[in-house]
């Protein structure tokens, strides 16, 4: 399938979406948005079968500069038109945050504005030493979009989220790790290989179990204890009748090693 502003690949049960407008630091063009919708639909259709994890990154030494500022400020812009456009984009950020697969983003260079929140919507965020995160909206008199109000406080707490939003300042990779915005920093020359190795470990896991756990964890800040217990019971009822679980139990009874041992899988090569 032809894409204009992304590159899309599925290999070794890992899907990779690469934002590809290097001349514009991968800013979110209408074509890129459309490409991402199609790619995410393909990933969802193949989740658990051909696809066990999703990697999101950017080309050309940038992750994503966010919205195209040059196209903003038109006298023809209306509040309802802006609202309509953002609501159309919400399916992208929602799918990225809630697709029932492990999602890993790799940030090399700037991730600003909507691009920052797109990166942070992943389950696991890695950055190279050149990675930079910025809630840039305040610099142009705007408020966070693309899920920032949901994502940011959950990662860093309310007070720090306010500081990052109000100041619109740049956050380098080291500080991003200290704040909890990212999981780890990876060397630039081997960044994709390390991220693929990390993502590749999920090929040996139960995608069904991870998907259900992700669904509940994403709701855990919003629901009461009783409701979470009910969701837990429902999910476990489904997990314990999957072929994966039955095979894992049989391996345990036969005193065979587990297929999914996170530490032992570390360093496994994924091309």
N, C-alpha and C positions, 0 to 999 in steps of 0.2 A: 504493500500500500504506500502511496506517495504522500509525504508530508512536506509542508513548506517551511515551517519554522521550528520543527523539532526533528530529532532523529529517534527512531524507535526500533528496539531490537529485543528478541527473546532468544536466549541461548543458555544451555545448562540449567534450565528451569528458573532462570532469573530474567525478569523484564527490566529494560533500561529505557528511561525517557531522558533524552539530552536536549535541553533548551538550546536552540540553534539560531541565534541572531547575533553572532559575535561582533558585528559592526555596530550594534546598538546595545552592547552589554546584555543581550538576551532580554530586552524589555518586552513586556507582554503585549504583543500586537494582536489584533482580532484573529489573524490567521493562526497564531500560536495558541490562542485560547481554543479555537476550533480543533486544531490538531490534538491538543491535550484531551479534549472530550472524547475524541475517537480512540486515542490510545488507551485511555482509562477504561473505556467500554470493552476494548479487546482484552485488557488485563482481567477485568471482572469476569468476563466470559470464560477465561481459561484458568481462573484462580483455583488452586488445589490440584490441578491436573498438569498442564504444561507450565504453569507459573507458580512458584513457591514463595517468591519475594519480589519486591519492586524497588528499583534504584532510580532516584531522580538527581540529575546534575545539570550543569551548564557548560557550554563550550567557550573556548577562547579566553580563559583566565577570568571569567565572571560567572556567577551563578545566575542572578537575575536582577536587573536594575529597577524592577517594579513596573508601574504604569508608564506610558509614553507621555512625559511631561510636555513635550512639544505640541501634542495634540490637545492639551488642556487649555482652559482660559478662553475658549471661544464664546462670543456673545450669543451663539446659537444653542449653547448648552442649557438644558432645563433640569430642574431638580427631579422631575418625574422620569426624564430620560436617563439621568445618572442612576437613579434608583433601579430602573428597569435593567440597565446594563449590568450593574453589580449583582442583582438577583440572578441574572443569567449566568454570571461567573461563579456563583456560590456552589453550583453542582461540582465544579472542578475542585475547589478547596475542601468541600465536604467529602467527596470521594477520596481525595488524597488522605484525609484524616481518618476516615472510617472504613475504607476498603478492608475486607477481612483477610489481609495479608500483612506480613511485616513490610513496612515501607522505610527505606533508608535514603536520606539525602546527603549528598556530598557537595560542600560549599567551597569553591576555590575562587577567591576574589570577592567582589561585593554581592551581598544579598540585601537589597534595600527596599523599603516600602512593602508593597504587595509581594515582592520577591522574597523578602525576609520572612514574611508569614507563610509563604508557600514552602520554604525550606523547613520552617519550624513545625509544619503540620505533619511531618514524618514521625514515625515512631522513634527513630534513632537518627541523630544529626551528627555527621562528621564534618570537619573542616580541615583544610590545609593551613599552614602558618599564614598564608595570604588571605584566608577567609575573613570577611568583615560583615557585620550585621548592623543594620540601622533601621529604626522605625522613623523613616525619613519624612513622614507625612507633615509633621510640624513645620518643616522647612518651607512648605508651600501653603501653609494655612489649612491643612486638611486633617482629618481624623483617620485612625487606622482602619483599614479594610482588609479583605481577603482573610477574615477569621481572626484578626489580631486581638480583638477584645476577648475572644474565647481562649485562644492558645497561650498568649503571653502571661497572664496572671497564673495560669496553671503550671507554668514552667519556673517562674522566678518569684511568685508571690505578688500581692497587689501593690505594695509600696514600691518595689523595684520596677514593676511594670509601669507604674505612673512615671517614675523617673526616666525610664527609657523613652516613653511616649512623649512626655512633656519636653524633654531636652532634644529629642531627635538626634542624639549624638551617635558617633561611630563606636562600635564595640569590636575589638580585635579578637582573634581566635583564643588567645590565652584567657582573656577576661570572660569570653563567652563560655568557656569551660568552667571557670570558677563560678559563674552565675547559674549554671545548669542549663544554659541554652543549647549546648551541644554535649554529646557523649564523649568525644575524644578528638584529638588532633592527629592527623596522619601526614607523613612526608609527602611533599608535592609530587615527587617523581614516581612514587608507588601508590598514590592515593586510591586510584580506581581498583588496583589489584587488591589492596587491603580491604576496601569496602566490599568487593565481590567475594572475598574470602569470608568476611563476616556474614554477608547475606547468604552465602552458599551453605552455611551450616543449617539454615532453616529447610533445606531440601530434605533433611532427614527427620524433620519434625512433623507432627500432625497439623496440617493447615487448618483443619476443622477446629481443633482445640484452640489453636492460637487465635483464629478468627473470632470464636465465641468469647474468649478471654478479653481480646481487644475491644469488642463491642461493649462488654460490661465495664471494663476499666475506664473507657471513655465516658461512661455515664456516672462513674462512682462519686464525683463531686456534686452531682445534682440530685441524687436519689437517697432516700432514707434507708436505714439499716435493714428493715424488714423487706423492702422491695429488692434490695441487692441480694438478700438471702434467697428470695424466690427466683431471681434470675440465675443465681448460682445453681440452685437445684435443677432448674430446667436445662441449663447448659450441661451440667454433669450427666443428667439423664440421657442426653443425646451423645455426649462424648464417649460414654462407657459402652455404647453399642456400635461404635465405628469399627471397621475392619482394622484400622491402625491400632486401636487400643487392644483388640483381641489378639492381634499378632504380637504386640509388645508384652502382654501378659504371658503368652505362650513361650516367648523367648526367656522371660524371667523364670518360668517353671522349668524350662530346659537348661537353665543355668548358662544361657548364652548372653553375651554383652548387649546392652541396649544400643539400638541404631542411632539414638539421639543422645549423645553425651557431649555437652557443650565444650568442656575442656579438652576432651580427646579429639574433637573435630577441629580445634584451633589449628590454623596453618594448612588446612586442606586446600588444595589448589582448585581454583575455578577459572577457566579460561575466559 
